[in-house]
Amino acid sequence: MKSRVPSAVYARFKDNLITGAPTSEDDQKALAAALFKWARELGAVCFAHWFFPSRSGGGSYGSMCGACKMDVLVDLEWSSAEATKPFLATLPHERLFVGETDGS
């Protein structure tokens, strides 16, 4: 990722990971665009979020089961005036920087 985003964006993102500070929307967009371009260059059409729900257990230990959430690198073009919205190949930054409701 370091080679795919401006050095200032990378430095702020790395600092935010350490301090817990929120990533600015502009940096989120730059990071999402770089990840999308990298993924498409490698032929990716979807991605997965592998997680262990935090309720009733301790992650991958004991009787806890893991889960996998699949997502695709497309979205609807919501700004279109058409009743049936066209598809758009994209990775919206909101999808990349939002937490799951199960706490994972």
C-alpha positions in Angstrom: 0.0 0.0 0.0 2.9 2.3 0.8 3.8 2.5 -2.9 0.3 3.1 -4.1 -0.8 6.2 -2.0 0.9 9.6 -1.5 3.5 9.4 1.3 1.6 11.9 3.4 -1.6 9.8 3.3 0.4 6.7 4.2 2.1 8.4 7.1 -1.2 9.8 8.5 -2.9 6.4 8.1 0.0 4.6 9.9 -0.1 7.2 12.7 -3.9 6.8 13.0 -3.5 3.0 13.4 -1.1 3.6 16.3 -3.0 6.5 18.0 -6.6 5.4 17.3 -7.4 8.7 15.7 -10.0 8.7 12.9 -8.8 8.6 9.3 -10.0 11.7 7.4 -12.6 11.2 4.6 -10.1 12.4 2.0 -7.5 9.8 3.2 -10.2 7.1 3.3 -11.1 7.8 -0.3 -7.4 7.8 -1.4 -6.8 4.5 0.4 -10.0 2.8 -1.0 -9.1 3.9 -4.5 -5.6 2.5 -4.2 -6.8 -0.8 -2.8 -9.5 -1.1 -5.5 -7.0 -0.5 -8.3 -4.6 -3.0 -6.8 -7.3 -5.6 -6.4 -8.6 -5.2 -9.9 -5.1 -5.4 -11.4 -4.9 -8.8 -9.7 -8.3 -9.9 -11.1 -10.3 -9.6 -7.8 -14.1 -9.2 -8.1 -15.0 -9.7 -4.4 -13.4 -9.7 -1.0 -14.2 -11.4 2.3 -14.2 -10.4 5.9 -13.3 -13.4 8.1 -14.3 -12.8 11.7 -15.2 -14.4 15.0 -18.4 -12.9 16.5 -17.7 -11.6 20.0 -20.9 -12.8 21.6 -20.8 -16.0 23.8 -17.2 -16.8 23.5 -13.6 -15.8 23.1 -12.8 -15.5 19.4 -11.5 -18.6 17.8 -11.1 -20.5 21.1 -13.4 -23.0 22.7 -16.7 -23.7 20.9 -16.8 -20.4 19.0 -17.5 -20.6 15.2 -16.0 -18.3 12.7 -17.9 -16.5 10.0 -17.2 -15.0 6.6 -18.9 -12.0 5.1 -18.5 -11.8 1.3 -18.7 -8.5 -0.5 -18.3 -7.5 -4.2 -16.4 -4.7 -5.8 -19.6 -3.3 -7.4 -22.3 -0.9 -6.3 -25.3 0.7 -7.8 -25.0 4.1 -9.4 -27.4 5.8 -7.0 -27.1 9.2 -8.7 -28.6 7.8 -11.9 -32.1 9.0 -12.7 -33.0 5.5 -14.1 -35.5 3.5 -12.1 -33.2 0.4 -12.5 -29.8 1.7 -11.3 -26.8 0.6 -13.4 -23.9 -1.2 -11.8 -20.6 0.6 -11.1 -17.3 -1.2 -10.4 -16.0 0.4 -7.2 -14.9 0.1 -3.6 -16.6 2.8 -1.7 -14.5 4.1 1.2 -17.5 3.7 3.5 -17.3 0.0 3.0 -13.7 -0.1 4.0 -13.9 2.1 7.1 -17.0 1.0 8.9 -17.2 -1.5 11.8 -19.3 -4.5 12.0 -22.4 -4.6 14.3 -21.1 -7.7 16.0 -18.0 -5.9 17.3 -15.5 -7.7 15.1 
